[in-house]
Amino acid sequence: MTKFIKNLFIFTYILMLLPISKNIISKDIPIGQLVDYTGPTSSVGKPFGQGFIDSIKYINKNNGINGQKIDLDTVDYSYKASRAVATYKRWKSRFKVKMVLGWGTADTEALMETVARDKVPYWSGSYAGQLSDPTGKAPKSFKAAPYNFFYGPTYSDACRGLLSWALKDWKSKNKTEKPKFVHMGDNHPYPNAPKQACQEYAEELDFEVLAVINYTLAPGDFTAQCLTLKQVKANYAFLANSSNSTTSLLKACKTVGAEVQFMTNVWGVDETVIKAAGKAADGTVFVVRTASIWGDENKGMKLVKDIASNSYSKDGYMSVHYLSAVCQAFYATESMKIAQNNGDFSGEGIKNAMYEKENWVPEGLEGVCLPATWKSDDHRGLMEVPIYRVIVNSSTEKLKVEELMKKKIIQLKKIDQIKLPRRPEWRGY
């Protein structure tokens, strides 16, 4: 072996050992995406994750970020916070991520201080109120979250919006006694995130607040919880889990005859749950994060259908979670464009770009995304809480979701849109 070949071999070997960033060898913009496709929130994680993926594909096909394509690294972390933290460390050291599209509450909160130190904008699927205070100075704030963003009302604000609607609903029935409210969910950071804030607001609105009823994020036999619900004679029950366990709970409560108005957070009910639960889901009230749902006619829906064609035909059906992911993806990528145009494509530059617009709707998504405003001292992008009611007209067993929606066997009816006050003591809580 010649000296030249020896040196070439040594040099190549050293290069293989180095933590080389994709960004060094590529002009593409590296973004990391955490998804739950196999864990306890997979039923909602799949459509939300796909909404991001399809959006990035569409953006890359249409000039990317000012001509640069996005290099998206998608990792299924199975809703395990430790795996999310390890993945982020790899992304930061080897991939040199410009941004992270995160998912769960536990992992997002675990990484809150880290992404702030690293100055990496972090868009999550968690809407925990604890992530909405960039300063950490609000009275009940968890800690500063300057690099955390999400599109939608916080879990706390979503519950407050539902309670506001519930009070109007109760009064419309000419009831004179106090309505009874109960929080239901797993003893886990995600369902617990809005619990105290929501209970306090219920008391403020003069609800009788009952003891929490726990049930697991994973599907199971919830007969005992439904019997308890029936025994305490709750009027309004807030389901804080995701859709995986909602189906089991609704069926069990239907079986035991627990007559209560169920209200769910943004992840609690979707079209798949309704199909699986059938008539047990009828009447359930839930929060939506967008200005419209699939099938509505408006300017932005054309773009959503073009984006969705990456996965399905334009005649298919995409869930409420898919639409919210599209909105979030476009807010995130538009902030990158703004930062580039400003001449500061650092993490801090992208963060600051989020504050440049008020009542912001991404270009082309008018009528789909609700106007949002993020401020340097307040990351509550939305104070609007759209509320929908589930209507199930007959059996849902034999048809696919898209057929059930087309035939109007399943309907999602908008019944209210609560505009909450931007109370400073609610920031970060």
C-alpha positions, 0 to 999 in steps of 0.5 A: 500500500502506497503512502498516499493510499494509507493517508487517504484511508486514515483521512476517510476513517477520521471523517466517518468518526466525526459527528458531521451535520447534514447541514454541512454537506447539504444546503437543505434546512434540517428540521426534526419531527417527533411523532407517536405512531406506536404509543398511547396517543398514536390514534391522534399522533398519526393524522397530526404527524402526517399533516406535518409531513404532507405540508413539508412535502408540499412546501418543498415542491413549491420553492421550499423556504426561499428556494431551500428545501427542508430536510425533515427527520421524522422519529417515532418515539412511542410517547416516551419522554426519555426517547424524545430527549435522547433524539433531541440530543442526537439532532442537536449534535449531528443534524444541527436542527433549525427547528423541532416539531415536537409532540407530547406534554411530558417530553416537551416540558422535559426539553423546555429549558434545553431548547431555550438554552440552545435557542431552537424553536420548538413547535409541539403537539402539546398545548399545555398552558405551562408552555405559553409564558416565554418570560416565566414571570406570570403569577402561576407560570411553570417556568420560562418557555421562550422557544416553545410555540403551538397553534391553538388554545392552551389545554387550560383555555380550551377547558375554560372555553368549554366551561363557558359554553356549559354555563350557557347550556345549563342556563338555557335549560332553566336550571336553578341548582349549581351544575356539577363539573368533573375532570376525568383523565390519567394521572399524567402530565398531559391530562393533568396540565389543565386540571387545576386551572380548569377547576378554578375557573369552574369554581369562578363560574359557580360550578360545583367541582367534584373529585377527579375521576382517573382513567388510563391513557390506554384503552381499557374497561372503564365500567367502574369509572362510569358507575362513579360518574353516575353515582356522583350525578355529574352534569358536565365531564371534561375528558382530558385523555386522547382519543385512544381511551375515549372510545372505551370510556364512551362505550362503557358509560353508554352501557351503564347509563351514565347520563352526562354531557361529555366535553373533550379537549382537542385530542379527545374526540375525532372522526375515528373515535366517533366511528368506533364508539357509534351512538355512544359518541352522540352529543359529545362536545369538543374543541377544534383548533381551526376555523373550519373542518374538512368539507367546508368550502373556503379559499384555504381548503383548496390548498389543504386538499392539494397538501393532502393529495400527498397521502390520499386522493383529493376526494378523501377525508382528513381529520380535524387533527390533520388540518390543525397540523397543516396550520401549525406547519405553515406558521412554523415555516413562514416564520423561517421565511420571515427570518431569512428575509430579515437576514437573521436565520438563527434560532433567535431570528426565527423566534423573533419572526413569530412576533412580527404579525398580528391576526396572522393567517398563513398565505393560502390558508384563509378560512382554515386557520384562525387568525393568531398572534404571538407576542414576546411576552405571551405565547398564547397564539389563540384565545378563540375556542371553536366548539363542535357537537358530535351527531351520530344518526345511525350505525357506524359499523360498516362504512369507512369514515369518509363514507360516514361523513359524506352520507352525513351519518356522522356530523360535526356541528359547530355550536359556539365559538368562545372568545376568552379574555387574555387575562395575564394571570392565565399566561403560563397556567 
